[in-house]
């Protein structure tokens, strides 16, 4: 019960501690970053520096670029469930790193906006990297739109990667 209450309405010390770990502990940075993202979307108190946890997380983008951890940072932003995640994920669909583009598809999975669905259909499913197409299929598998079903059928029939084809076929069977 304590864990649930800390995720739902985290104590400021817990949130501050996660952000401190992200900044100071390279071995635990990734896990702390993902947790910080989940807490940032629910935290009600500012951090010691006066920023909201969401503001602090969004400000970490250039640091993530320098460290080569943009995919992790993007997943943390998605964990916030903030409206700020949509434009960032859409922008990151154009990243040169397929891991970042795949993470963008994961973030778009939880975005209900039609813009997210269109980006997954038009960019995610057409990506050169199979890992990105697979994440786009997984993200689209939760949607019940006729256009999505048609696109998943095309992927199931024609994608060059057997894993992507198979996952698209399973998504169609499950819906």
N, C-alpha and C positions, 0 to 999 in steps of 0.2 A: 504494500500500500504506500509506503514511503516513496518508492521509486515513481509510482504513478503520479503522486502529488508533486514530486520534483520536476517531472516532465511537464505536467499540466500548468503549474504555476511555480516555476523554479525560484529558489532563494537567490537573492542577488550575489551572495558569496559563491554559490555554485557556478553561476554564469561567469562571474569575474574569474574564478579559478580555471574554467575551461579556456577562456581567452588568454589567460596567462600561460597556460600549458601550450597553446598553439604558438605563442610568441617565443617561448623559451625552451621547449623540449622537443628536439628534432625526432626522437624515437617515438614519441606519442602524439606528434603533431597531427597526423592524418585522422586518427580516431577522435582526438579532441576537437578537431575542426568540424567533423561531421556532427558530433554531439553539440558543439557550440551553435551550429546552424539550427538544429532542432530546438535548442533552448532560446535562441535569438528571436524566433517567431512567437514565443510565448512569454518572454521576460517582460516585466512591467516596470522595472527600475533601470535607470541609466547606469552605465559603467562608471568607474571611478574618474575617468577622463571626461565625463559629461555626455559622451555619445551614447546613443541607444545601441544595444547589441547588434541590431541589424545594420546600423550605420558603420559600426566597427568591422563587421563581416564584409560588407561591400567594399570598404576601404582596403581590404587585403588582396584585391585583384592583382595589383602590380607586383606585390610580394610573391603571390602564387606564380605569376609569369616568370619572375626571376628564379624561382626555385624549381620550375617545371612541374608544378602541382596544380595547374589550372583545373584539371578534371576533378580533383578532390574538392577544390574550392567551389566549383560550380555545383557539385552534389550537395555541399553544405548550404549554399544559397537556396537550392531547391528544397532542402530540409526545412527551411523557414516557412514554407508555404505562403510566402509574401508575394504580392503582385509584382514586386521588383524582379522576381525570377524570370518572368516571361520575356521581357525584352533582352535580358542578358542571355538567356538560353537561345533565343532566336539569333542574336548576334554571333554567338559561339558556334552555331551550326556551320559557320564559314571558316572556322579555325583550321589551321594546317594539320593539326594533330588529330588523328582519328579517335583517340581516347577522349579528347575534349568534345568532339562532335557526338560521340556515343553518350557521353555524360549529358550533353544538351538534350538528347532524345529522352534520357531518363527523367530529366527535370520537366520536359514537356508532357510526359505521361500524366503528371498530376495537375496540369494546367487545362482547365475545361474550355478555355477560349477557342473559338473557331480558328483563330490565327495559329494556335498551337497545332491543331489537327491538320490544317493546310500545310504548315511547314513540315510536319512529319510525312505527309503524303508526297509533297513536291520535292523536298530536299532530303529527308531522312531515308526514304525508300529508294532514292536514286543515287545515294552516295556511292562512291567508288569502293569504300571499305565495307566488307561484309559485317564487321562488328557494329558499325553504325546502322546498317540496314537491319540487323538483328534487333538492336535496341529500338529502332523505329517500329518494327513489327510488334515487339512486346508492348510498346506504348500504345499503339493503335488497337491492340487486341482487347482493350477495355472499352472501346467505343462501339456503338451499335448503329452507326450511320451506314446507309446503303453505299455511299461512295467509298467508305473505308473497307467494307466487305468486298467490293469490286477490286479495289487496289490490292487487298490481301490475297484475293484469288489469283490475280495476275502474278504476284510474287510467288505464291505457292506453285504456279505452273511454269514460271520462266526464270526465276533467279538463278544465277550461275552457281551459287553456294548451296549445297545440299542442306546445311544446318538452317539457313535462312528459309529455304523452301519448306522444310519440315516444320519449323515453328509457325510459319504462316498457315500451313495446312491445319495444324493443331488448334490454332486460334480460331479458324473458321469452324472447326468441328465443335469447339466449346461454346460458340455463340448461338 
